[in-house]
Amino acid sequence: MQVSAQQLERSRYKDNPDIDHEAAQVAAALSLRIVPVADLVIRLQAAASKTEPDYVVTGDGQTFDPLFGEYAEPRHGGWR
C-alpha cells in the first residue's frame, strides 16, 4: 500500500504541480492539519488489521481484495 500511495502522489503532482499549495490553503481554511501520506497509510493498515484474521472487506454482495499484502503483478491494469 505504501508503494501504491507513492505512485498516486507522483501522479497527483504530475497532474497538478500546485497541489501542495492548494491543499495547504484548503487545510488552513478548514483548520485541518495535513498529515503525511505515509502516516495515513499506517493508520489505514491499523484500521484494516482490525478485520483479522483474514482482512476481508465485503459490501454490496462483493468481496474485495485485501488492501495490504504482496501482489505478483499490478492490479487493475497497473500504473499508467
C-alpha positions in Angstrom: 0.0 0.0 0.0 2.9 2.4 0.7 4.1 1.8 -2.9 0.7 2.5 -4.3 0.4 5.7 -2.2 3.8 6.8 -3.5 2.6 6.2 -7.1 -0.5 8.1 -6.5 1.5 11.0 -5.0 3.7 11.2 -8.1 0.6 11.1 -10.3 -1.0 13.8 -8.3 2.0 16.1 -8.6 2.2 15.4 -12.4 -1.4 16.3 -12.9 -1.3 19.4 -10.7 2.1 20.8 -9.7 0.5 23.3 -7.4 -1.5 20.8 -5.4 0.6 21.2 -2.2 -0.1 24.9 -2.1 -3.8 24.4 -2.9 -4.0 21.7 -0.2 -2.4 24.0 2.4 -4.9 26.7 1.6 -7.8 24.4 2.0 -6.4 22.9 5.2 -5.8 26.4 6.7 -9.4 27.5 5.7 -10.8 24.4 7.4 -8.4 24.4 10.4 -7.1 21.0 9.4 -3.6 19.6 9.8 -2.0 18.0 6.7 -0.8 14.5 7.6 1.9 12.8 5.5 0.5 10.1 3.2 2.8 7.5 4.7 1.3 8.2 8.1 -2.2 7.9 6.6 -1.3 4.5 5.1 -0.1 3.3 8.5 -3.4 4.4 10.1 -5.4 2.7 7.3 -3.4 -0.5 7.8 -4.1 -0.4 11.6 -7.8 0.0 10.9 -7.8 -2.8 8.3 -6.0 -5.1 10.7 -9.0 -5.0 13.0 -10.8 -7.2 10.4 -8.4 -10.1 11.3 -7.9 -12.9 10.7 -8.5 -12.6 7.0 -8.6 -8.9 6.4 -11.7 -9.4 4.2 -13.8 -6.5 3.3 -17.2 -7.1 1.9 -20.1 -4.9 0.7 -23.0 -5.0 -1.7 -22.6 -8.7 -2.0 -18.9 -8.4 -3.1 -15.7 -9.5 -1.5 -12.9 -7.1 -2.2 -9.2 -7.8 -2.5 -7.1 -7.1 0.7 -5.6 -3.6 0.9 -2.3 -4.8 2.2 0.0 -7.7 1.2 2.2 -8.8 -1.7 0.9 -8.9 -5.2 2.6 -10.7 -8.1 1.5 -8.2 -10.7 -0.1 -4.7 -10.7 -3.8 -5.0 -10.2 -6.5 -3.1 -12.1 -4.3 -2.5 -15.2 -1.2 -1.3 -13.3 0.1 2.2 -13.2 -0.1 4.2 -16.4 
